[in-house]
Amino acid sequence: MTTIFNLAQNWLAQDPDAETKAELNQLIEQAQAGDKAATDELKARFDGRLQFGTAGLRGRLQAGSMGMNRVLVAQAAGGLAKFIQGYDEKPSIVLGYDGRKNSDVFAKDTAEIMAGAGIKTYLLPRKLPTPVLAYAIQHFDTTAGVMVTASHNPPEDNGYKVYLGKANGGGQIVSPADKQIAALIDDVAQGNIQDLPRSQDYIVLDDEVVNAYIEKTASLAKQPKAEINYVYTAMHGVGYEVLSKTLTKACLPQPHLVTEQIQPDGSFPTVNFPNPEEKGALDLAFKLAKAKNAEFILANDPDADRLAVAMPDAQGNWKALHGNVIGCLLGWYLAQQNQGKQGVLACSLVSSPALAEIAKKYGFQSEETLTGFKYIGKVQGLLFGFEEAIGYLVDPDKVRDKDGISAAIVFLDLICYLKQQGKTLADYIAEFTQEFGAYVSGQISIRVSDLSKIGELMTALRQNPPTQIGKHTVVQVIDHLKTERQNDILVFIQDNGSRLIVRPSGTEPKIKFYLDAKGVNAENADQVLKDFDHAVRAMLRDEKYGGQDC
């Protein structure tokens, strides 16, 4: 235990934050007094360190090397500063932050450390969406960018999302940069963060870059304008200000607002999880939409890089559309509007195979990437990219990351296009099914408290791959650890064309099962998916897969 106490005391001596300092000090005192629970908690807090990867950092706000806090962020900033100094002769960086607890503090600590390292540093003027930060990297042609956000994670979390500009194009980091940065962070962590030079010589930006983003995004609205009756929620995040100004600039109608969720609030008081995909998250929006007899609902996640859409079914029951449905509708619309041009429609390999069919019909190339916009954003000649987790890239010239603001503008442009023809969104979905077939998707997630359980389940699926799921035979198994992708992803394809993809989440402690099916019509496809979902859950309850309760 001496080592744990030494680590904790060393951390405590560096910590500039009164809250986490008091928290850790109390934990140390309780552990030294023999409190077993405090001792176990202390061990957990210093059992390694929060790992820096292609998603940057993301974790619980708490003291210790396994949490997000000012010591860990300063170490990360010091390591990143060393990396970009070696990456560029005249290194520069732009920093942004959202409305989560300590996002502004972490961003300002990073700005001081970057400036102290002699790096030209820009800081966005206030809480703003992640897409504005992604745009600012290209706007100022910086070497790198950092967005302090945990996107749609629980309120207790925060994160540190890293981008590389210049030759990297302004997208999120990919390997081997993540490993190189992680090694430099580890070097910095051997010392004391108080020894890192700091400077106030950084530039706090004005609204010029925000206005440039708004103007560029507004230009995506090309159709004659129409009256639209819709509802919007920012999910207690930072999306509303920029979206509203963009709507005004584009001469598009403003929505009815879910006022309880419209202003940034890092405690996310009205939702259990601030993710539009989570059950219950859109309940307030559904209530308002019914009261206003709205046509549909738009929702951004807290950092506004994702977009959710909901609409009433034939019985008037409000339901969120699956990310694959939105992605294919946007992809189809942009393919129609860009006929005759060259380009690539891209999605992650866990997203709908329908996008490839759209590309084929309209003469575009298609590409499936590994999961994450860090890969989609790197596709050469990209016209449109999406992934099923409600992330869309409709304007690759402007940003190289998913963008929930510009996706909202293009979606509204699609609605205006339909209204010229006297059609509704439901009509467009029906036409898509008639043209391409009824593609449906589902997902099963198993959340774990012990991360080793994820590896055990993936190993079990590899060692004992299912030969049959429900009534259908598995005709092909693809293990992407053994392909050129070199990624922990398993694919099981059935004799009826249904597809099951399994992968660990990159940002949360869970393993995800993606289900894709196709039917002759919507009703048939829904039944095929329902049967498939039931069969997969039954399969996972088998003891050879750990008897999973899902």
N, C-alpha and C positions, 0 to 999 in steps of 0.2 A: 504493500500500500504506500510505502514511502515515495515510490515513483509517481503515483497518482497525486499525492499531496504536493510533491515538488512541481509537477506540471501545473496543478491548479494554482499554486501560490505564484508561480512565474507568470501565468496568464493574468491573475488578479493584479499583479504589480504593473502590467502594461495597460490595463483596461481604462480608457478615458470616459466610459459611460457609467454614470452614477447608478442607474437601475440594475444593469447586469453585474456591476461590481458588488452591490449590496446582495444581490441574489446568490452570487458565487461565494461571497464571504460567509453568508449564513449556512450554505451547504457544507462548506469546509468545517465550520464550527460544529455543526450537528454530527458530521462524520467523525471528527476527532473526539467527540463526546461518546462515541460508540453507537450512534444511530445507524442500524444496518440499512434501512431504506435510503438514507442520505448517502451512505457509503456506496451503495449500488448505483444510485443516481450519479454520483461523482465519477464513478468508473465509466458509466455510459457516456457522460459528457466528454470524457477525454480518451475514449476507446478509438484512437485514430483521429482523423480529421475529415470534415465535410469535403468530399472529393470534387475537384474541379474537372469538368468534362466538356463535351461539345455543347451541352446546355448551360455551360458556365457553372454557377453555384445556385443551389436552391435548397432551403432547409428551414427548420423551425427557428424562430427568434428566441435565442437563449444563450446564456454564457457558456463558454467552453469551445473546444476545437471541433465538436460535432454540430455546432449551431451557427446560425447567422447572427453576427454581432460585429461591433466596431473593430475588434482585434482581428478577426478573421478577414473582414473586408479590407482592412489596411494591409494585411499580408498579401491578399489577392492583388490589390492595387500596386504594391511594390513589385511583385512578380510580373504583372502585366506590363508595368513601366519598363522593366528590363527587357522584356520580349520585344516591345515595339521600338525600343531604342536600337535593337539589333535588326529590326525588320525594315527600318526606314532611316535614311540619313538625316531627314528633318522631320522627326516624329511629331504627330499631332493626334488629338483625341477629342471627341465630343461625348458629353455625358447627359443622360436624361433620367428621370425618376417619375414614379407614379404616386398614388395616394396611400400606399400601404405604410404602416408604422415603420419609421426610421428610413424610408426610401430616400428622403431629402438629406438626412444625416449621412447615410452611406455615400450618396453622390458627392456631397461636399467634402467628405474625408478623401474620396478618390481624387477630386479636383485638386486639393491641396498637395497630395502626394505626387500626382502627375506633374503639377507645376513645379514642385520641389525637385523633381528629377530633370527639369529643363525641357519638358514636353509642352508644346503649345496646346493649351487646354481650353475648350469651350464647354460651358454649362448651360443647358436649356433654362429658360427664365422661370419656369414653374412646373407643377405637375402636368404632364402631357402624355398623350398616347405613345406607345412603343413605335408605331409607324412614323411618327414625326422624328424620333431619334434615328430610325433607319434611313429616313430621307436626308437628315442633316449630315450623315456620313458622306453621302455623295455630293450634297450641296457645298460643303466646305472641303471636299476631297481630303478627308482626314485619314490617318493611318489606321485608326481604330475607333470604336464606339463602345460605350457601356450603357445599358439600360438597367436601372435598379427596379426590378419587378419580380413578383412570383406569379404573374398572370392570373390564372383562375384557381390557384391553390387555396387551401384554407386560410383564414385570417391570421393564424399563428405563424405563417411562413413569410419569408421574403427570399429574394434571389438576385442574381448578378449575371446579366446576359451580355455576352461579349461578341462583338462584330469586328471583322477586319475589312478595311477599305483598300484603296489602291488596286493592286493586281488581283486581290481577292474579290473585288467587286462590291464590297459593302454588305456581304451576307454574314450570317453567323459563322463562328469558327467551326472547322471540321478537323479531323485528324490529319497530320500529326501535330497541328498547332496546339490542340488542347493538352496533349502530353508534354509538349515543350513548355507551355505556360505553367502547367501544374508543377513541373520540376523546379522552375524558377520561384514559384510561390513557396515550395517546400524549403528552398534555400533561404528565402527571406524569413520564414517562420523559425529558423534556427536562431535568429537574433531577436532584438527587441524592437517593436514598432515605433517606440519613442526615438529610435535612432534614425528613422526614415526622415530625410529632409522634407519640410513642408513649406509651401509658399502660397500667399494670397494672390499671386500674379497670374490669375486665370481670368478668362473673359466670360462674364455672365451675359448671355445673348439677349437681344430684344426680340420683338415679334417678327422681325424680317423673315427669319427662316420658317416660322409658323405660317405666316401669310403666303410664302412661296409654296409651301406644301398644300395649303388650302386652294390656291389658284390652280395648281397643277391637277389636283384631285377633282376640282369642280369641272375642269375641261373634259372629264370622262363622260359627262352627261351630254349626249349629242341629239337625243330625240326631242321633237316638239313637246312642250310641257303639258301636263294634264293634272286634273284634280285627283289627289290620292288621299284616302282616309286610312291612316295607319297609326300604330302605337310604337313608341320607342322606350327602351330602358337601357341605362348605362351600367346597371348591375353594381351600383355604388362605386363605379370606377371613373376614369378620366376621359371618357369618350365624348361626352355631350357637347362641351364647348367647341371643340374642333369640328365635330359633325354638323352642329347647328350653323356655324359660320360657313361651312362648305355648302350646305344646302342653300343658304342665302345667296352665296356667290354663283351657284349653279341654277338659280331661279327655280329650285324644286320646293314643294310644299313642306312645311314643318310638321312634325308628328304630334300626336297627343303624347304627353310625357307621363311616365310612371314617376311621379314627383318624389315618392319615398326613396327611390333608388337613383335619382338623377345626379346628385352631388357626390364627389369623392368622399368615402368614409371607409377607412381601413379596418373597421370592426365589422363591416358587412352585416348590419343588424337585422335585416329582413330575410336572410337566406342562410341555410346551413352550409352550403358550399357556393361561393360566388362564381358559378360556372353555369351558363345558360343551358347546358346539356343535362345538368343534374335535375332529378325529380324535385318539383316544387319551386325551383328557381324562378320560373316564369309565371307563378300563380297570380301575382299582382298585375302583371301585364295581361294575363288572360281576363282577369276581372275587369280591367279598364277597357280592353278590346270589346268585350261583350256590351259594356255600357255605351260605348261610342259606335257600336255596330261597325267596327273597323274591318278592313279588307285583309290585313295581315299585321304581324308584329315583327319589328326588327330589334335585336338585342346585341350589344357589344359585351364582351367579357371585360373585367376590370381595367386591363391595359389597352383595350380596344384594338387588339390585333386579330381578333376573331369576330365572326358575325353569325348570329343565329337568326333563323326565320321561323315563324309559326303562322298557321292559318287554320280556319275552321274546316272540318270535314263536311260531308254531305248532310250529316245530322246536326251540324252546328257545334260540335265538340272541338275545342281548340287543342291543337297538337303541334309540337315542334317538328319541323322537317329534319330528316337525317342529313348530316353534313354531305354525304354522297349525293343526295338529291339536289341540294343547293349547288354543289360543285358542278354537277352535270348540267343543270339549268343555265348557270353562268357560262360554262364551257360551250354549250350549244349556242347560246345567244352570241357570244364573242366569235365563235366559228362562223356563224351566219353573217355577222357584221364585217368580218375580215376575209370573206371569200376572195380568192385570187391572190392573196398574199402568201408569203412563206412564213413558217413558224412551227413551234412545237407546243403541243398540249401535254402537260406533264402532271402526274400525281404520284403520291407515294404508293408503294406496292400493296399497302393494306387498304387503299382506297378503291373506288369502284372501277371494274374493268370496262364499264360503259364509256369512259372518256376516250379510250382507244378506238372504239367504234365511231364516236363522233369525229375524231381526227381523220379516220379513214374515209368517212363519207364526204368530208369537206376538203380533202387533199392536204391535210396537215400531217406532220410527223407526230408520233406520240412517244412518250418515255415514262417508264416506271422507275422511281428512285427509292432509295432507302427512306425510312420514315424521318420526317423532320424537314422544315423549310430550309435548313442549312444545305440540304442536297437539292431540293427543288429550285432554290434560288441560283444554283450554279449551272443549271441547264442552259446550254448555248442556244440562242435563237428562240428563247421562251416567249410565247404569246400569252399563255395562261397556265397557272398552276394551282393545285389545291390538294388538301388532304382531308380525310373524313372527319377529323376533329375540328370541324367548322372553321378551317383556315383557308384563305383564298388570296391569290396574288393576281390581280387583274391588270396591273400597270407595272410590268417589270422594268421599264425604263426609269421609273421613279424610285422604287425601293426593291430590295432583293430579299424581302421577308413577307410573311402574311400581313395583310392590312385590312382590318375590319371597317375602316372608314371608307376607303375607296371601293371596297366590295359592296357597301351599302349604297354608294352612289350609282354603281353599275347595275345593281339590282333594281333600284328605282328607275333607272333608264330603261331597263327591260320592261317594267310595268307600264311606263309611258308608251313604249313601242307596242305593247299588247293593246293598250287602250285605243290607240289609233285604229286598230282592227276590230274593235268591239269585243276583245277577248279578255278573259280573266287568267289569273295564275293557274287556277285549276284546269282551264282549257289547255294551257301550255304544257302542263304535266301530262294530261291525257294525250296530247299530240306527240310528246316525247315517247310515251309508252307505245303508241301506234307505230312510230318511226323506228325505234330501237329495241323494243321489248320492255318488259317490266322487270327492272333490276331492283332488288331490295337488299338491305344490309342490316345487320344487327351486331351487338357486341355483348360479351360477357366479361366481367372483370372480377378477379379475385384479389382482394386487398389483404396484405399480410402485415403482421407486426414483427415477424422475424424474416429478414431479407433472404436468409439461406433457403427458405421454403421455395422461393422463386426458382433458384438453381436446381433444387431437388425435383420440382415438377417438370422443368425443361429436360432434365436428364432422363426422367421416367418416360416422357413422351418420345425421346430419342431411342431409348433402349427397347421400349415396347410400343412402337407406333401402332395406332389403331388400323386394323385392316377393314373394318366396317364401322360406320357411324349411323346408327338407326338401321333403316332398311337398305341403305346404299353402300356399295363397296368403295373403299378408297383405292383409286387407280394410280395415284401418283403422290409421292412424298418428296418434298424439296427441303433440304436442310441448308440454309444459307450460311452456316458456318463452313460448309464444304464447297460453296460456290465462290465466284470472284467477289461477291459482296462481303464475305467474311463477317457476317452479322448474326446475332442470336435470334434467328427467325425461322420458324417451321411452317411449311405450307402443306396442307392435305387437300387433295382434289378428289371429288367423288365422281362416280359414273354418271350422275345426272347433271354434272357441271357445277354443282355447289362447291364452295371453297371455304376452308377454315384456315386462318392464319393465326399463329400464336407467337407472342413476343412479350418480353418484360417491358414495362413502361420506362421511359427514359427520365421521367421527372417525378414519379410517385411510386410508393412501395406496393406495386400491384403488377399482376400479370394479365395481359389482355388477350381475348379471343375474338377475332374478327370473322363474322359470318357473312358470306355473299351468296345470293341465290338469284335465280331468274325464272320467271313464269310467262305463260302466254298472255296473261292479263294481270291487272293489279291484284284481283281477288285470289287468283291461283298462286301468284308469287308470294303473297302474304302467308298462304297456307304452307307453301314449301318452306319458307323461312321459319314459320312457327314449328313445324315438324323437325327441322334441322336444329333449331335452338334446343328443343326438348331432348333430342338425341345427344347433342354435345354435353348438356348438363348431366344426362344419365351416364354418359361415358366417363365424365370427370368424377362421378361418385364411386367409380370402381377403385378398390383398394390399391391396385397397382399404380394409380395416379394420386394416391394419398387420401382417397375418400373425400374429395373436395365438396364442401357445402356451398353451392352457388345457385 
